[in-house]
Amino acid sequence: MMNYSSGPPGPDPEAPAVRAAGLTVVRGPRTVLRGLDFTVPRGRITGLLGPSGCGKSTLMRAVVGTQAKATGTLDVLGRPAGHPRLRTRIGYVTQAPSVYDDLTVRQNLDYFAAILAPGRAAAAQRRTDVTRAIADVDLTSHADALAGNLSGGQRNRVSLAVALLGTPDLLVLDEPTVGLDPVLRRDLWNLFHDIAARRGTTLLVSSHVMDEAERCHSLLLMREGEILADDTPDALRSRTRTETVEEAFLHLVDEAAALPKETTR
């Protein structure tokens, strides 16, 4: 079972947004995450990169507290992952857009806002939060459009707006740019940087597209359930003497493959 960290009962504001030690997930006969140790710094964009099937989505579910049978230690915003007080402090966007096609953009956000803050007393705050979240993702001119009539990139923005309700401290985005054209990908990354810079929000963004690594402040490179590197893009390129993060990743893969079997997990 997941360990609760020792120490003071309240969260430490100086601690990383996420800290993992020995994080392991076993699903049936397969070990999906293999004793991961890593940190995610606060107020910055951390890219979680690696090929499809390497365990990125499982790691993200563990961070947001929805992954069963996770062992080891995983602290999020100074509390154990899954702690009830984290529910309103984390925004989570899955790979599939979490919107209702037969509702407008505003109706979608009204619905999710009512779940987060039910009751008449919170109605005014809900309206404020919905209007702000729509503006944050630059969809004000489409607020009354049906979600089913939006483009793929716009639907992704609606899902992001839902995650931004309540101004979360941590945004966990699972491959938010998959399937989008280069212009839409660029626009979304510009938005991610704006959210981090303007609000001080921490973003953990997964991708299997290596050129997106260059847009991140720090990186977690994964392969086959293991963390190959936890560093900045510049430090990775310097350490591996390569020109791009993709070349650095391939260098680390080859380096790991060359290790004697008894030294690997």
C-alpha positions as CSV (number, residue, x, y, z in Angstrom):
1,M,0.0,0.0,0.0
2,M,1.1,3.6,-0.4
3,N,3.2,4.9,2.4
4,Y,2.4,8.1,4.3
5,S,5.5,10.2,4.7
6,S,6.7,11.0,8.2
7,G,7.0,14.6,9.4
8,P,4.7,17.5,10.3
9,P,1.0,17.0,9.6
10,G,0.6,20.1,7.3
11,P,2.0,20.5,3.8
12,D,5.5,22.0,3.4
13,P,5.3,25.0,1.0
14,E,9.0,24.6,0.1
15,A,8.6,20.9,-0.9
16,P,8.4,19.9,-4.6
17,A,5.0,19.7,-6.1
18,V,5.5,15.9,-6.4
19,R,8.0,13.7,-4.7
20,A,8.1,9.9,-5.3
21,A,10.3,7.3,-3.7
22,G,10.1,3.6,-4.7
23,L,6.8,4.2,-6.5
24,T,5.8,0.8,-7.9
25,V,2.6,-0.4,-9.7
26,V,2.0,-4.1,-10.5
27,R,-0.9,-5.0,-12.8
28,G,-1.4,-8.7,-13.0
29,P,1.9,-10.4,-14.0
30,R,3.4,-7.1,-15.3
31,T,5.3,-4.5,-13.3
32,V,4.2,-1.2,-14.9
33,L,6.2,1.2,-12.7
34,R,9.5,0.0,-11.3
35,G,10.5,1.7,-8.0
36,L,10.5,5.3,-9.4
37,D,12.3,8.1,-7.6
38,F,11.7,11.6,-8.9
39,T,10.5,15.1,-8.1
40,V,8.4,17.7,-9.9
41,P,9.4,21.3,-9.1
42,R,6.6,23.8,-8.2
43,G,5.5,26.5,-10.5
44,R,7.1,25.0,-13.6
45,I,6.3,22.7,-16.6
46,T,7.6,19.2,-16.2
47,G,7.4,17.0,-19.3
48,L,6.9,13.3,-18.8
49,L,8.2,11.8,-22.1
50,G,8.5,8.3,-23.4
51,P,7.1,5.9,-26.0
52,S,3.5,4.7,-25.8
53,G,3.1,1.9,-23.2
54,C,6.0,2.9,-21.0
55,G,3.8,3.8,-18.0
56,K,3.2,7.5,-18.4
57,S,-0.6,7.3,-17.9
58,T,-0.2,4.9,-14.9
59,L,2.2,7.4,-13.3
60,M,-0.2,10.2,-13.8
61,R,-3.1,8.3,-12.3
62,A,-0.9,7.6,-9.3
63,V,-0.2,11.3,-8.9
64,V,-3.9,12.3,-9.0
65,G,-4.7,9.4,-6.6
66,T,-6.8,7.2,-8.9
67,Q,-4.3,4.3,-9.5
68,A,-5.0,1.2,-7.5
69,K,-2.3,-1.0,-6.0
70,A,0.4,1.6,-6.0
71,T,3.2,1.1,-3.4
72,G,6.1,3.2,-2.3
73,T,5.9,6.9,-1.2
74,L,4.2,9.5,-3.3
75,D,3.6,13.0,-1.9
76,V,1.7,15.6,-3.9
77,L,1.6,19.3,-2.8
78,G,2.9,18.2,0.6
79,R,0.3,15.5,1.2
80,P,0.0,11.8,0.3
81,A,-1.4,11.2,-3.2
82,G,-5.1,10.7,-3.0
83,H,-5.6,12.8,0.2
84,P,-9.1,14.3,0.3
85,R,-7.7,17.8,0.6
86,L,-6.0,17.5,-2.7
87,R,-9.3,17.1,-4.7
88,T,-9.8,20.8,-5.4
89,R,-6.1,21.5,-5.8
90,I,-5.4,19.2,-8.7
91,G,-6.7,19.5,-12.3
92,Y,-6.5,16.3,-14.4
93,V,-7.0,16.1,-18.1
94,T,-7.1,12.6,-19.6
95,Q,-6.3,11.7,-23.2
96,A,-9.9,11.7,-24.3
97,P,-11.7,15.1,-24.0
98,S,-14.0,15.0,-21.0
99,V,-16.9,17.0,-22.5
100,Y,-20.5,16.5,-23.4
101,D,-21.1,17.0,-27.1
102,D,-24.7,18.0,-26.7
103,L,-23.9,20.9,-24.3
104,T,-22.4,24.2,-25.0
105,V,-18.9,25.2,-23.8
106,R,-20.5,27.2,-20.9
107,Q,-23.0,24.5,-20.1
108,N,-20.2,21.9,-19.8
109,L,-18.3,24.2,-17.4
110,D,-21.5,25.0,-15.4
111,Y,-22.1,21.3,-14.9
112,F,-18.6,20.5,-13.6
113,A,-18.5,23.7,-11.5
114,A,-21.7,22.6,-9.8
115,I,-20.1,19.3,-8.9
116,L,-17.0,21.0,-7.5
117,A,-19.0,23.6,-5.5
118,P,-22.7,22.5,-5.1
119,G,-25.4,24.7,-3.5
120,R,-27.0,28.0,-4.0
121,A,-24.5,29.9,-1.8
122,A,-21.7,29.1,-4.3
123,A,-23.6,30.1,-7.4
124,A,-22.0,33.5,-7.8
125,Q,-18.5,32.1,-7.4
126,R,-19.3,29.3,-9.9
127,R,-20.3,31.9,-12.5
128,T,-17.1,33.8,-11.9
129,D,-15.0,30.6,-12.2
130,V,-16.7,29.5,-15.4
131,T,-16.2,32.8,-17.1
132,R,-12.6,33.0,-16.0
133,A,-11.8,29.4,-17.1
134,I,-13.4,30.0,-20.6
135,A,-11.3,33.2,-21.0
136,D,-8.1,31.4,-19.8
137,V,-8.3,28.9,-22.7
138,D,-9.3,31.7,-25.2
139,L,-12.8,30.3,-25.9
140,T,-14.9,33.3,-24.9
141,S,-16.2,33.7,-28.5
142,H,-17.2,30.1,-28.6
143,A,-18.8,30.0,-25.1
144,D,-22.3,29.3,-26.5
145,A,-21.2,26.8,-29.2
146,L,-22.0,23.1,-28.9
147,A,-18.9,21.2,-27.8
148,G,-19.7,18.6,-30.6
149,N,-19.3,21.3,-33.2
150,L,-15.8,22.3,-32.1
151,S,-12.5,21.3,-33.6
152,G,-10.3,18.8,-31.9
153,G,-8.0,21.5,-30.5
154,Q,-11.0,23.5,-29.2
155,R,-12.4,20.4,-27.5
156,N,-9.1,19.9,-25.8
157,R,-9.3,23.5,-24.6
158,V,-12.7,22.8,-23.1
159,S,-11.3,19.9,-21.2
160,L,-8.5,22.1,-20.0
161,A,-11.0,24.8,-18.9
162,V,-12.8,22.2,-16.8
163,A,-9.5,21.3,-15.1
164,L,-8.8,25.0,-14.4
165,L,-12.1,25.5,-12.5
166,G,-11.1,26.5,-8.9
167,T,-7.6,27.6,-9.9
168,P,-5.8,24.3,-9.1
169,D,-2.2,24.3,-7.9
170,L,-1.2,21.3,-10.0
171,L,-2.4,20.5,-13.6
172,V,-1.8,16.9,-14.8
173,L,-2.2,16.7,-18.5
174,D,-2.1,13.3,-20.2
175,E,-0.9,13.7,-23.8
176,P,-3.1,16.9,-24.4
177,T,-1.6,17.6,-27.9
178,V,-1.9,14.1,-29.3
179,G,-3.4,14.1,-32.8
180,L,-3.3,17.9,-33.2
181,D,-1.7,19.8,-36.0
182,P,1.5,21.8,-35.4
183,V,-0.3,25.1,-35.1
184,L,-2.7,23.9,-32.4
185,R,0.1,22.2,-30.6
186,R,2.0,25.4,-30.5
187,D,-1.0,27.4,-29.3
188,L,-1.6,24.9,-26.5
189,W,2.0,25.0,-25.3
190,N,1.9,28.8,-25.3
191,L,-1.2,28.5,-23.1
192,F,0.6,26.1,-20.7
193,H,3.5,28.5,-20.4
194,D,1.1,31.4,-19.8
195,I,-0.7,29.4,-17.0
196,A,2.6,28.6,-15.3
197,A,4.0,32.1,-15.5
198,R,0.8,34.0,-14.7
199,R,-0.5,31.8,-11.9
200,G,2.6,29.9,-10.7
201,T,0.7,26.7,-11.5
202,T,2.7,23.5,-11.7
203,L,2.1,21.5,-14.9
204,L,3.0,17.8,-15.4
205,V,2.5,17.2,-19.1
206,S,3.0,13.8,-20.8
207,S,3.9,13.2,-24.4
208,H,5.5,10.7,-26.7
209,V,6.6,13.5,-29.1
210,M,10.2,14.3,-28.2
211,D,10.3,17.7,-29.8
212,E,7.8,18.8,-27.1
213,A,10.5,18.2,-24.5
214,E,12.2,21.4,-25.7
215,R,9.2,23.4,-24.4
216,C,9.5,22.1,-20.8
217,H,11.4,23.5,-17.9
218,S,12.3,20.1,-16.6
219,L,11.9,16.5,-17.9
220,L,11.2,13.0,-16.7
221,L,12.3,10.6,-19.5
222,M,10.6,7.1,-19.2
223,R,11.1,3.8,-20.8
224,E,9.6,0.4,-19.8
225,G,8.3,1.6,-16.4
226,E,11.6,3.2,-15.4
227,I,12.8,6.8,-15.1
228,L,15.9,7.2,-17.4
229,A,16.5,10.8,-16.5
230,D,15.1,13.6,-14.2
231,D,16.7,16.8,-15.4
232,T,16.4,20.0,-17.4
233,P,16.6,19.8,-21.3
234,D,19.9,21.8,-21.2
235,A,21.5,19.5,-18.6
236,L,20.4,16.4,-20.5
237,R,21.9,17.6,-23.7
238,S,25.1,18.6,-22.0
239,R,25.4,15.4,-20.0
240,T,24.9,13.2,-23.1
241,R,26.8,15.5,-25.5
242,T,23.9,15.6,-27.9
243,E,22.1,18.3,-29.8
244,T,18.5,17.4,-29.1
245,V,16.5,15.8,-26.2
246,E,15.5,13.0,-28.6
247,E,19.2,12.2,-29.2
248,A,19.8,12.4,-25.5
249,F,16.9,10.0,-24.9
250,L,18.3,7.5,-27.4
251,H,21.7,7.8,-25.8
252,L,20.3,7.0,-22.4
253,V,18.3,4.0,-23.8
254,D,21.5,2.6,-25.4
255,E,23.4,3.3,-22.2
256,A,20.8,1.4,-20.1
257,A,20.8,-1.5,-22.6
258,A,24.6,-1.8,-22.2
259,L,24.4,-2.3,-18.5
260,P,25.0,-5.8,-17.1
261,K,21.7,-7.6,-16.5
262,E,22.3,-7.9,-12.7
263,T,22.5,-4.1,-12.3
264,T,19.2,-3.4,-13.9
265,R,15.8,-3.8,-12.3
